[in-house]
Amino acid sequence: MNYGNPGTQAEAVQPDRRRRRAEFGSMAAAGFGISFCMPAATSAVVEAAPPDRGGIASGALNASRQVGAALGIALLGSFIAAAHGLGATLSGARLAMIVAGVAYVVGLALAVSMPRVAGPPST
């Protein structure tokens, strides 16, 4: 994402290896986290659904994940695009990352506050 941003293209060609290692590390951590999270999330959703509706539950999870990702990218991209000029693009990206961080914290709070179910739902 960083190399596609016009405001940081000049920085991208500079040989600052520490910055590139940090970017690679954060992207690798996000990739590993998502790859370990999604099978568990899919399994939890399919197991919670009635046996004859497992496919529907899995499809609903994947569809909502794709729609959420598309809307998130569009929203964060609009923050970046709202800032005009090379210098303002960085402030737009900063605002987009702050909004994304707040959204993650709100999502975490909602997930933690949801009631726990003792067993699988009755059919």
All heavy atoms as an XYZ file, in Angstrom:
845
protein
N       0.830     -1.177      0.000
C       0.000      0.000      0.000
C       0.880      1.248      0.000
O       0.556      2.228     -0.643
C      -0.885     -0.010      1.234
C      -1.772      1.188      1.345
S      -2.877      1.028      2.732
C      -2.492      2.519      3.574
N       1.970      1.197      0.707
C       2.796      2.386      0.839
C       3.426      2.795     -0.482
O       3.570      3.976     -0.755
C       3.892      2.129      1.872
C       4.072      3.297      2.792
O       3.314      4.251      2.745
N       5.057      3.209      3.632
N       3.809      1.856     -1.325
C       4.478      2.205     -2.569
C       3.507      2.731     -3.619
O       3.910      3.385     -4.557
C       5.250      0.999     -3.102
C       6.356      0.605     -2.163
C       6.322     -0.597     -1.487
C       7.410      1.466     -1.912
C       7.323     -0.946     -0.606
C       8.419      1.136     -1.030
C       8.366     -0.072     -0.381
O       9.353     -0.410      0.492
N       2.227      2.477     -3.463
C       1.247      3.005     -4.391
C       0.836      4.426     -4.062
O       0.202      5.095     -4.853
N       1.194      4.903     -2.899
C       0.839      6.236     -2.466
C       1.777      7.242     -3.134
O       2.977      7.181     -2.943
C       0.957      6.299     -0.945
C       0.468      7.605     -0.375
O       0.279      8.570     -1.104
N       0.274      7.639      0.909
N       1.260      8.187     -3.917
C       2.137      9.129     -4.616
C       3.006      9.960     -3.677
O       4.106     10.352     -4.032
C       1.175     10.035     -5.381
C      -0.110      9.337     -5.407
C      -0.141      8.403     -4.251
N       2.548     10.214     -2.471
C       3.321     11.017     -1.541
C       4.551     10.315     -1.010
O       5.480     10.951     -0.539
N       4.583      8.997     -1.086
C       5.734      8.267     -0.557
C       6.556      7.596     -1.642
O       7.479      6.856     -1.340
C       5.280      7.201      0.448
O       4.390      6.311     -0.207
C       4.614      7.824      1.649
N       6.255      7.852     -2.901
C       7.044      7.237     -3.967
C       8.480      7.722     -3.946
O       9.396      6.953     -4.225
C       6.404      7.499     -5.327
C       5.173      6.651     -5.550
C       4.558      6.897     -6.893
O       4.963      7.791     -7.620
N       3.574      6.097     -7.237
N       8.696      8.976     -3.598
C      10.075      9.481     -3.515
C      10.818      8.783     -2.383
O      11.996      8.467     -2.511
C      10.071     10.988     -3.292
N      10.142      8.499     -1.286
C      10.775      7.785     -0.187
C      11.023      6.319     -0.526
O      11.952      5.714     -0.009
C       9.903      7.860      1.061
C       9.774      9.239      1.642
C       8.862      9.235      2.853
O       8.540      8.161      3.366
O       8.473     10.325      3.255
N      10.183      5.765     -1.386
C      10.288      4.337     -1.705
C      11.569      4.001     -2.449
O      12.058      2.886     -2.357
C       9.079      3.900     -2.535
N      12.131      4.950     -3.183
C      13.350      4.671     -3.940
C      14.606      4.911     -3.124
O      15.695      4.580     -3.555
C      13.403      5.497     -5.248
C      12.276      5.100     -6.156
C      13.383      6.979     -4.957
N      14.464      5.494     -1.950
C      15.621      5.717     -1.091
C      16.025      4.404     -0.426
O      15.167      3.616     -0.036
C      15.310      6.760     -0.022
C      15.082      8.135     -0.601
C      14.720      9.132      0.474
O      14.588      8.786      1.627
N      14.562     10.374      0.071
N      17.313      4.167     -0.266
C      17.758      2.888      0.289
C      17.722      2.841      1.813
O      18.709      2.535      2.456
C      19.187      2.780     -0.245
C      19.642      4.192     -0.345
C      18.419      4.978     -0.738
N      16.605      3.147      2.408
C      16.472      3.068      3.856
C      15.999      1.661      4.214
O      14.815      1.363      4.195
C      15.486      4.122      4.357
C      15.397      4.160      5.867
O      16.146      3.416      6.532
O      14.571      4.930      6.378
N      16.935      0.807      4.514
C      16.613     -0.609      4.731
C      15.845     -0.834      6.025
O      15.048     -1.758      6.108
C      17.893     -1.425      4.719
C      18.494     -1.458      3.339
C      19.621     -2.423      3.262
N      20.079     -2.445      1.875
C      21.283     -2.763      1.519
N      22.170     -3.111      2.413
N      21.620     -2.759      0.243
N      16.075     -0.011      7.033
C      15.330     -0.197      8.284
C      13.841      0.034      8.069
O      13.010     -0.708      8.594
C      15.861      0.743      9.355
C      17.220      0.335      9.886
C      17.640      1.263     10.957
N      17.733      2.603     10.377
C      18.247      3.644     10.986
N      18.689      3.521     12.211
N      18.312      4.820     10.397
N      13.505      1.068      7.308
C      12.093      1.344      7.051
C      11.470      0.217      6.246
O      10.360     -0.218      6.516
C      11.941      2.680      6.313
C      10.488      3.070      6.073
C      10.374      4.388      5.333
N      11.182      4.463      4.146
C      10.862      3.904      2.974
N       9.760      3.232      2.849
N      11.649      4.039      1.933
N      12.195     -0.281      5.256
C      11.669     -1.375      4.441
C      11.506     -2.645      5.261
O      10.546     -3.381      5.075
C      12.566     -1.618      3.239
C      12.476     -0.503      2.240
C      13.227     -0.822      1.003
N      13.239      0.352      0.137
C      13.626      0.333     -1.094
N      14.043     -0.789     -1.641
N      13.602      1.421     -1.819
N      12.434     -2.906      6.173
C      12.302     -4.086      7.035
C      11.085     -3.942      7.939
O      10.372     -4.913      8.185
C      13.560     -4.275      7.874
C      14.704     -4.828      7.102
C      15.881     -5.098      8.009
N      17.064     -5.351      7.196
C      18.255     -4.898      7.452
N      18.471     -4.161      8.516
N      19.261     -5.171      6.662
N      10.870     -2.747      8.464
C       9.706     -2.524      9.322
C       8.415     -2.703      8.542
O       7.462     -3.315      9.042
C       9.764     -1.132      9.939
N       8.370     -2.193      7.310
C       7.176     -2.367      6.486
C       6.961     -3.839      6.167
O       5.838     -4.341      6.250
C       7.306     -1.571      5.189
C       7.178     -0.086      5.385
C       7.429      0.678      4.098
O       7.812      0.064      3.084
O       7.243      1.899      4.107
N       8.034     -4.536      5.811
C       7.916     -5.959      5.501
C       7.457     -6.734      6.732
O       6.594     -7.601      6.640
C       9.244     -6.528      4.994
C       9.184     -8.001      4.753
C       8.554     -8.507      3.622
C       9.735     -8.892      5.658
C       8.486     -9.861      3.405
C       9.665    -10.255      5.454
C       9.040    -10.747      4.319
N       8.009     -6.395      7.888
C       7.626     -7.087      9.115
C       6.161     -6.896      9.460
O       5.477     -7.844      9.838
N       5.668     -5.666      9.315
C       4.259     -5.422      9.634
C       3.335     -6.089      8.621
O       2.300     -6.636      8.989
C       3.983     -3.928      9.713
O       4.195     -3.314      8.460
N       3.710     -6.091      7.344
C       2.891     -6.773      6.341
C       2.902     -8.286      6.552
O       1.872     -8.953      6.411
C       3.391     -6.438      4.937
C       3.076     -5.042      4.497
S       3.651     -4.818      2.800
C       3.876     -3.080      2.755
N       4.067     -8.841      6.906
C       4.170    -10.279      7.160
C       3.346    -10.664      8.384
O       2.651    -11.688      8.376
C       5.624    -10.688      7.344
N       3.397     -9.846      9.441
C       2.613    -10.137     10.643
C       1.120    -10.104     10.334
O       0.367    -10.973     10.793
C       2.954     -9.133     11.741
N       0.681     -9.127      9.556
C      -0.740     -9.058      9.193
C      -1.135    -10.257      8.346
O      -2.200    -10.860      8.550
C      -1.029     -7.766      8.444
N      -0.292    -10.642      7.403
C      -0.593    -11.799      6.560
C      -0.678    -13.089      7.348
O      -1.598    -13.895      7.159
N       0.281    -13.296      8.256
C       0.239    -14.502      9.077
C      -0.971    -14.496      9.997
O      -1.626    -15.519     10.186
C       1.519    -14.647      9.901
C       2.683    -15.180      9.128
C       3.827    -14.432      8.996
C       2.625    -16.419      8.515
C       4.908    -14.910      8.280
C       3.695    -16.908      7.793
C       4.846    -16.151      7.670
N      -1.281    -13.348     10.580
C      -2.432    -13.267     11.477
C      -3.736    -13.570     10.772
O      -4.571    -14.326     11.280
N      -3.909    -13.020      9.591
C      -5.135    -13.267      8.835
C      -5.200    -14.722      8.387
O      -6.249    -15.364      8.461
C      -5.229    -12.296      7.638
C      -5.474    -10.875      8.146
C      -6.341    -12.713      6.680
C      -5.336     -9.807      7.089
N      -4.078    -15.272      7.954
C      -4.100    -16.654      7.466
C      -4.371    -17.652      8.583
O      -4.946    -18.706      8.343
C      -2.784    -16.994      6.767
O      -1.713    -16.990      7.692
N      -3.991    -17.335      9.822
C      -4.297    -18.227     10.933
C      -5.697    -17.979     11.495
O      -6.290    -18.866     12.094
C      -3.262    -18.076     12.052
C      -1.944    -18.714     11.721
C      -0.807    -17.955     11.621
C      -1.859    -20.078     11.501
C       0.403    -18.529     11.307
C      -0.652    -20.668     11.188
C       0.485    -19.897     11.095
N      -6.221    -16.786     11.316
C      -7.526    -16.428     11.860
C      -8.688    -16.949     11.009
O      -9.685    -17.423     11.543
C      -7.615    -14.915     11.986
S      -9.214    -14.305     12.485
N      -8.569    -16.868      9.704
C      -9.705    -17.181      8.839
C     -10.156    -18.647      8.908
O     -11.356    -18.907      8.945
C      -9.427    -16.762      7.393
C      -9.498    -15.260      7.190
S     -10.932    -14.463      7.962
C     -12.281    -15.256      7.147
N      -9.273    -19.641      8.922
C      -9.773    -21.017      9.064
C     -10.516    -21.229     10.379
O     -11.533    -21.918     10.409
C      -8.509    -21.875      8.999
C      -7.525    -21.055      8.263
C      -7.832    -19.629      8.650
N     -10.027    -20.630     11.462
C     -10.708    -20.771     12.745
C     -12.072    -20.079     12.721
O     -13.051    -20.612     13.248
C      -9.840    -20.197     13.857
N     -12.140    -18.904     12.094
C     -13.418    -18.191     12.006
C     -14.413    -18.967     11.154
O     -15.590    -19.101     11.512
C     -13.204    -16.792     11.431
N     -13.951    -19.500     10.040
C     -14.836    -20.288      9.178
C     -15.330    -21.531      9.903
O     -16.518    -21.876      9.846
C     -14.105    -20.678      7.874
O     -13.656    -19.483      7.236
C     -15.016    -21.437      6.942
N     -14.433    -22.201     10.605
C     -14.815    -23.396     11.357
C     -15.833    -23.067     12.442
O     -16.811    -23.793     12.630
C     -13.565    -24.022     11.976
O     -13.914    -25.113     12.782
N     -15.628    -21.968     13.160
C     -16.563    -21.576     14.218
C     -17.939    -21.261     13.655
O     -18.962    -21.653     14.224
C     -16.018    -20.375     14.983
N     -17.980    -20.572     12.514
C     -19.270    -20.219     11.910
C     -19.986    -21.455     11.396
O     -21.184    -21.635     11.623
C     -19.067    -19.183     10.780
C     -20.314    -19.030      9.947
C     -18.664    -17.845     11.365
N     -19.275    -22.345     10.734
C     -19.904    -23.548     10.181
C     -20.372    -24.465     11.297
O     -21.453    -25.062     11.218
C     -18.927    -24.264      9.217
C     -19.455    -25.618      8.817
C     -18.687    -23.409      7.985
N     -19.587    -24.601     12.376
C     -19.998    -25.455     13.491
C     -21.182    -24.878     14.246
O     -21.978    -25.624     14.819
C     -18.827    -25.668     14.448
C     -17.763    -26.589     13.889
C     -16.573    -26.741     14.811
O     -16.631    -26.223     15.954
O     -15.594    -27.358     14.392
N     -21.318    -23.565     14.294
C     -22.435    -22.937     15.002
C     -23.732    -23.016     14.209
O     -24.809    -22.886     14.782
C     -22.104    -21.482     15.314
N     -23.635    -23.230     12.911
C     -24.833    -23.295     12.071
C     -25.444    -24.691     12.145
O     -24.752    -25.670     12.423
C     -24.469    -22.970     10.626
N     -26.743    -24.792     11.888
C     -27.354    -26.122     11.807
C     -26.680    -26.947     10.700
O     -26.166    -26.381      9.727
C     -28.814    -25.823     11.448
C     -29.039    -24.408     11.858
C     -27.715    -23.719     11.722
N     -26.672    -28.267     10.833
C     -25.950    -29.108      9.870
C     -26.354    -28.899      8.410
O     -25.510    -28.947      7.521
C     -26.286    -30.528     10.317
C     -26.637    -30.415     11.756
C     -27.254    -29.061     11.915
N     -27.619    -28.631      8.161
C     -28.059    -28.460      6.777
C     -27.813    -27.042      6.249
O     -28.112    -26.765      5.088
C     -29.536    -28.828      6.643
C     -30.437    -27.965      7.506
O     -29.952    -27.452      8.538
O     -31.619    -27.803      7.147
N     -27.281    -26.156      7.062
C     -27.046    -24.775      6.648
C     -25.583    -24.365      6.748
O     -25.262    -23.174      6.747
C     -27.881    -23.829      7.501
C     -29.349    -24.210      7.483
C     -30.161    -23.122      7.088
N     -31.537    -23.587      6.985
C     -32.495    -22.825      6.645
N     -32.248    -21.574      6.399
N     -33.704    -23.286      6.543
N     -24.676    -25.305      6.823
C     -23.252    -25.000      6.941
C     -22.711    -24.254      5.729
O     -21.904    -23.330      5.861
N     -23.145    -24.656      4.543
C     -22.700    -23.984      3.321
C     -23.179    -22.547      3.253
O     -22.441    -21.653      2.825
N     -24.415    -22.325      3.685
C     -24.956    -20.970      3.693
C     -24.184    -20.103      4.689
O     -23.845    -18.952      4.402
C     -26.461    -20.985      4.027
C     -27.225    -21.680      2.917
C     -26.988    -19.579      4.263
C     -28.678    -21.929      3.234
N     -23.871    -20.665      5.854
C     -23.129    -19.919      6.872
C     -21.733    -19.560      6.364
O     -21.272    -18.427      6.539
C     -23.040    -20.731      8.154
N     -21.059    -20.511      5.736
C     -19.730    -20.243      5.199
C     -19.781    -19.197      4.099
O     -18.942    -18.291      4.046
C     -19.119    -21.538      4.663
O     -17.874    -21.297      4.084
N     -20.762    -19.297      3.228
C     -20.925    -18.303      2.156
C     -21.237    -16.921      2.691
O     -20.717    -15.916      2.197
N     -22.080    -16.858      3.738
C     -22.408    -15.556      4.329
C     -21.177    -14.934      4.979
O     -20.951    -13.725      4.873
C     -23.529    -15.709      5.353
N     -20.354    -15.760      5.649
C     -19.125    -15.246      6.251
C     -18.188    -14.694      5.188
O     -17.681    -13.575      5.309
C     -18.420    -16.353      7.039
C     -17.020    -15.988      7.527
C     -17.087    -14.948      8.634
C     -16.273    -17.214      7.969
N     -17.961    -15.446      4.123
C     -17.043    -14.995      3.077
C     -17.578    -13.782      2.332
O     -16.817    -12.868      1.987
C     -16.728    -16.133      2.116
C     -15.788    -17.128      2.734
O     -14.878    -16.755      3.463
N     -16.013    -18.400      2.487
N     -18.888    -13.754      2.080
C     -19.463    -12.588      1.398
C     -19.352    -11.338      2.264
O     -18.977    -10.265      1.776
C     -20.925    -12.852      1.049
N     -19.642    -11.475      3.558
C     -19.541    -10.295      4.431
C     -18.091     -9.857      4.588
O     -17.811     -8.660      4.688
C     -20.163    -10.588      5.799
O     -19.466    -11.619      6.456
N     -17.165    -10.794      4.592
C     -15.741    -10.438      4.674
C     -15.308     -9.672      3.432
O     -14.600     -8.664      3.520
C     -14.919    -11.720      4.828
C     -13.470    -11.482      5.096
C     -12.753    -12.800      5.362
N     -12.880    -13.750      4.279
C     -12.042    -13.831      3.245
N     -11.023    -13.009      3.154
N     -12.213    -14.735      2.309
N     -15.737    -10.116      2.260
C     -15.364     -9.444      1.014
C     -15.998     -8.061      0.906
O     -15.340     -7.097      0.507
C     -15.778    -10.302     -0.193
C     -15.017    -11.599     -0.313
C     -13.567    -11.378     -0.669
O     -13.221    -10.443     -1.372
N     -12.712    -12.235     -0.158
N     -17.281     -7.958      1.268
C     -17.956     -6.658      1.213
C     -17.331     -5.692      2.216
O     -17.090     -4.520      1.909
C     -19.475     -6.816      1.458
C     -20.151     -5.473      1.679
C     -20.119     -7.546      0.298
N     -17.027     -6.183      3.417
C     -16.393     -5.338      4.422
C     -15.032     -4.840      3.977
O     -14.679     -3.676      4.190
N     -14.255     -5.723      3.348
C     -12.933     -5.314      2.859
C     -13.059     -4.270      1.754
O     -12.325     -3.272      1.740
C     -12.160     -6.525      2.355
N     -13.993     -4.464      0.840
C     -14.174     -3.506     -0.254
C     -14.642     -2.153      0.270
O     -14.135     -1.101     -0.148
C     -15.173     -4.049     -1.270
N     -15.585     -2.160      1.204
C     -16.056     -0.895      1.765
C     -14.968     -0.213      2.594
O     -14.830      1.013      2.558
C     -17.296     -1.128      2.628
C     -18.568     -1.495      1.879
C     -19.687     -1.806      2.863
C     -18.980     -0.394      0.927
N     -14.188     -0.998      3.318
C     -13.101     -0.426      4.104
C     -12.051      0.230      3.231
O     -11.579      1.338      3.518
N     -11.680     -0.441      2.148
C     -10.695      0.133      1.226
C     -11.243      1.402      0.579
O     -10.534      2.401      0.445
C     -10.268     -0.905      0.182
C      -9.432     -1.992      0.847
C      -9.498     -0.254     -0.960
C      -9.162     -3.188     -0.028
N     -12.506      1.372      0.198
C     -13.106      2.558     -0.421
C     -13.163      3.720      0.560
O     -12.854      4.869      0.204
C     -14.509      2.225     -0.924
N     -13.536      3.444      1.804
C     -13.623      4.511      2.803
C     -12.251      5.086      3.122
O     -12.067      6.308      3.131
C     -14.277      3.980      4.079
C     -14.419      4.972      5.216
C     -15.380      6.087      4.815
C     -14.890      4.282      6.467
N     -11.276      4.212      3.362
C      -9.938      4.711      3.682
C      -9.311      5.404      2.476
O      -8.600      6.398      2.629
C      -9.063      3.569      4.173
C      -9.519      2.922      5.489
C      -8.617      1.759      5.840
C      -9.592      3.914      6.604
N      -9.578      4.910      1.286
C      -9.088      5.574      0.079
C      -9.695      6.947     -0.108
O      -9.036      7.866     -0.613
N     -10.951      7.106      0.311
C     -11.579      8.426      0.192
C     -10.929      9.440      1.132
O     -10.822     10.615      0.797
C     -13.081      8.334      0.460
O     -13.339      8.034      1.813
N     -10.463      8.998      2.304
C      -9.740      9.908      3.196
C      -8.436     10.359      2.559
O      -8.043     11.521      2.656
C      -9.438      9.256      4.540
C     -10.643      9.111      5.419
C     -10.928      7.906      6.017
C     -11.482     10.178      5.653
C     -12.032      7.759      6.833
C     -12.594     10.042      6.470
C     -12.869      8.828      7.056
N      -7.753      9.424      1.920
C      -6.484      9.756      1.278
C      -6.725     10.672      0.079
O      -6.015     11.648     -0.131
C      -5.735      8.478      0.872
C      -5.334      7.701      2.134
C      -4.506      8.798      0.032
C      -4.781      6.333      1.862
N      -7.761     10.373     -0.711
C      -8.042     11.171     -1.903
C      -8.575     12.556     -1.549
O      -8.440     13.485     -2.343
C      -9.054     10.450     -2.783
N      -9.157     12.700     -0.365
C      -9.697     14.000      0.033
C      -8.595     15.030      0.261
O      -8.828     16.228      0.149
C     -10.551     13.859      1.285
N      -7.409     14.553      0.571
C      -6.276     15.461      0.783
C      -5.584     15.677     -0.558
O      -5.119     14.736     -1.188
C      -5.318     14.865      1.799
N      -5.543     16.907     -1.022
C      -4.947     17.194     -2.331
C      -3.484     17.588     -2.172
O      -3.089     18.204     -1.197
C      -5.708     18.329     -3.026
C      -7.132     17.973     -3.291
N      -7.498     17.036     -4.222
C      -8.281     18.422     -2.742
C      -8.817     16.926     -4.233
N      -9.314     17.761     -3.342
N      -2.683     17.262     -3.165
C      -1.270     17.612     -3.159
C      -0.419     16.519     -2.544
O      -0.907     15.645     -1.850
N       0.857     16.559     -2.816
C       1.757     15.512     -2.331
C       1.896     15.531     -0.818
O       1.861     14.496     -0.171
C       3.134     15.646     -2.989
C       3.200     15.294     -4.464
C       4.608     15.514     -4.986
C       2.774     13.860     -4.679
N       2.072     16.685     -0.220
C       2.225     16.753      1.225
C       0.944     16.409      1.957
O       0.961     15.804      3.016
N      -0.191     16.807      1.387
C      -1.469     16.537      2.037
C      -1.851     15.072      1.936
O      -2.629     14.585      2.747
C      -2.557     17.407      1.412
N      -1.307     14.359      0.957
C      -1.634     12.948      0.825
C      -1.166     12.172      2.043
O      -1.835     11.270      2.512
C      -1.005     12.364     -0.454
O      -1.484     13.106     -1.572
C      -1.372     10.919     -0.640
N      -0.014     12.548      2.570
C       0.477     11.875      3.772
C      -0.431     12.138      4.958
O      -0.680     11.243      5.758
C       1.906     12.318      4.072
C       2.961     11.831      3.088
C       4.318     12.393      3.445
C       2.998     10.320      3.059
N      -0.973     13.361      5.088
C      -1.891     13.622      6.191
C      -3.206     12.873      5.982
O      -3.820     12.436      6.950
C      -2.136     15.118      6.349
O      -2.810     15.631      5.212
N      -3.624     12.716      4.739
C      -4.815     11.919      4.461
C      -4.599     10.457      4.804
O      -5.484      9.789      5.347
N      -3.413      9.936      4.512
C      -3.097      8.553      4.870
C      -3.040      8.396      6.380
O      -3.488      7.386      6.926
C      -1.769      8.138      4.232
N      -2.503      9.381      7.050
C      -2.444      9.335      8.518
C      -3.856      9.304      9.094
O      -4.151      8.522     10.002
C      -1.664     10.534      9.032
C      -1.325     10.454     10.494
C      -0.358     11.558     10.923
N       0.922     11.384     10.233
C       1.473     12.297      9.425
N       0.862     13.435      9.195
N       2.632     12.074      8.857
N      -4.745     10.151      8.571
C      -6.134     10.158      9.024
C      -6.801      8.814      8.750
O      -7.526      8.284      9.597
C      -6.911     11.287      8.336
C      -8.416     11.318      8.616
C      -8.675     11.595     10.086
C      -9.082     12.364      7.737
N      -6.535      8.252      7.578
C      -7.122      6.947      7.241
C      -6.658      5.869      8.207
O      -7.445      5.021      8.639
C      -6.759      6.571      5.803
N      -5.392      5.884      8.583
C      -4.882      4.874      9.513
C      -5.440      5.072     10.920
O      -5.703      4.112     11.633
C      -3.351      4.894      9.540
C      -2.714      4.459      8.243
S      -3.216      2.782      7.761
C      -4.165      3.123      6.288
N      -5.669      6.325     11.316
C      -6.285      6.584     12.621
C      -7.708      6.062     12.636
O      -8.147      5.413     13.597
C      -6.225      8.092     12.959
C      -4.781      8.501     13.246
C      -7.130      8.436     14.139
C      -4.569      9.991     13.362
N      -8.468      6.327     11.565
C      -9.843      5.831     11.477
C      -9.856      4.299     11.489
O     -10.685      3.685     12.173
C     -10.545      6.386     10.220
C     -11.863      5.695      9.966
C     -10.753      7.882     10.353
N      -8.924      3.673     10.775
C      -8.861      2.211     10.765
C      -8.534      1.676     12.152
O      -9.115      0.679     12.598
C      -7.820      1.739      9.754
N      -7.617      2.323     12.867
C      -7.285      1.894     14.223
C      -8.468      1.999     15.167
O      -8.719      1.104     15.982
N      -9.210      3.097     15.069
C     -10.402      3.265     15.904
C     -11.440      2.191     15.561
O     -12.080      1.620     16.454
C     -10.988      4.689     15.746
C     -12.360      4.801     16.385
C     -10.035      5.714     16.327
N     -11.593      1.884     14.271
C     -12.544      0.844     13.875
C     -12.148     -0.515     14.444
O     -13.003     -1.290     14.880
C     -12.641      0.775     12.349
N     -10.843     -0.812     14.456
C     -10.382     -2.068     15.047
C     -10.693     -2.126     16.534
O     -11.142     -3.156     17.048
C      -8.884     -2.262     14.838
C      -8.523     -2.817     13.490
C      -7.671     -2.124     12.655
C      -9.019     -4.035     13.059
C      -7.335     -2.624     11.411
C      -8.692     -4.547     11.825
C      -7.847     -3.840     11.006
O      -7.517     -4.333      9.783
N     -10.463     -1.025     17.257
C     -10.723     -1.001     18.691
C     -12.218     -1.150     18.970
O     -12.625     -1.882     19.884
C     -10.156      0.296     19.321
C     -10.616      0.475     20.755
C      -8.642      0.290     19.237
N     -13.064     -0.480     18.176
C     -14.512     -0.616     18.348
C     -14.939     -2.058     18.056
O     -15.748     -2.639     18.791
C     -15.266      0.390     17.440
C     -16.751      0.089     17.390
C     -15.033      1.804     17.932
N     -14.399     -2.652     16.999
C     -14.720     -4.043     16.694
C     -14.290     -4.987     17.798
O     -15.016     -5.927     18.153
N     -13.128     -4.749     18.383
C     -12.656     -5.566     19.496
C     -13.584     -5.427     20.690
O     -13.949     -6.424     21.330
C     -11.230     -5.173     19.873
C     -10.653     -5.879     21.095
C     -10.495     -7.369     20.825
C      -9.330     -5.260     21.478
N     -13.984     -4.201     21.003
C     -14.890     -3.981     22.130
C     -16.230     -4.677     21.905
O     -16.785     -5.281     22.827
C     -15.096     -2.485     22.349
N     -16.747     -4.625     20.683
C     -18.006     -5.307     20.382
C     -17.856     -6.819     20.493
O     -18.741     -7.505     21.009
C     -18.497     -4.920     18.986
C     -19.021     -3.499     18.838
C     -19.319     -3.195     17.365
C     -20.258     -3.300     19.684
N     -16.737     -7.351     20.009
C     -16.522     -8.799     20.068
C     -16.395     -9.276     21.511
O     -16.931    -10.330     21.871
C     -15.280     -9.174     19.274
N     -15.710     -8.514     22.342
C     -15.539     -8.911     23.737
C     -16.853     -8.805     24.506
O     -17.122     -9.606     25.403
C     -14.431     -8.049     24.399
C     -14.401     -8.219     25.900
C     -13.093     -8.391     23.795
N     -17.693     -7.847     24.152
C     -18.931     -7.635     24.893
C     -20.071     -8.569     24.464
O     -21.105     -8.595     25.122
C     -19.390     -6.191     24.732
O     -19.791     -5.946     23.391
N     -19.876     -9.359     23.417
C     -20.937    -10.258     22.968
C     -21.118    -11.395     23.973
O     -20.151    -11.908     24.530
C     -20.614    -10.838     21.586
C     -20.654     -9.802     20.500
S     -20.406    -10.520     18.883
C     -21.950    -11.367     18.688
N     -22.356    -11.808     24.210
C     -22.598    -12.897     25.173
C     -22.067    -14.232     24.639
O     -22.088    -14.486     23.433
C     -24.112    -12.924     25.326
C     -24.641    -12.291     24.089
C     -23.603    -11.299     23.648
N     -21.567    -15.040     25.530
C     -21.059    -16.360     25.163
C     -22.196    -17.373     25.191
O     -23.066    -17.324     26.050
C     -19.966    -16.802     26.138
C     -18.839    -15.819     26.271
C     -17.934    -15.894     25.051
N     -16.756    -15.041     25.247
C     -16.522    -13.976     24.542
N     -17.368    -13.584     23.624
N     -15.434    -13.271     24.736
N     -22.158    -18.308     24.257
C     -23.154    -19.374     24.196
C     -22.502    -20.636     24.737
O     -21.377    -20.987     24.336
C     -23.637    -19.575     22.744
C     -24.627    -20.708     22.660
C     -24.248    -18.303     22.224
N     -23.184    -21.348     25.626
C     -22.602    -22.509     26.289
C     -22.387    -23.684     25.348
O     -21.411    -24.393     25.454
C     -23.480    -22.938     27.457
N     -23.250    -23.901     24.432
C     -23.135    -25.050     23.530
C     -23.648    -24.725     22.154
O     -24.060    -23.604     21.873
N     -23.645    -25.709     21.259
C     -24.156    -25.452     19.907
C     -25.664    -25.194     19.958
O     -26.355    -25.679     20.853
C     -23.823    -26.735     19.147
C     -23.605    -27.765     20.173
C     -23.162    -27.061     21.423
N     -26.173    -24.440     19.010
C     -27.612    -24.139     19.012
C     -28.433    -25.406     18.766
O     -27.982    -26.330     18.093
C     -27.776    -23.140     17.863
C     -26.580    -23.338     16.989
C     -25.487    -23.835     17.894
N     -29.586    -25.440     19.350
C     -30.456    -26.610     19.170
C     -31.124    -26.550     17.800
O     -31.444    -25.484     17.290
C     -31.518    -26.632     20.267
O     -32.310    -25.463     20.194
N     -31.322    -27.700     17.206
C     -31.933    -27.753     15.870
C     -33.325    -28.282     15.921
O     -33.774    -28.914     16.800
C     -31.113    -28.630     14.929
O     -30.946    -29.902     15.506
C     -29.779    -27.994     14.657
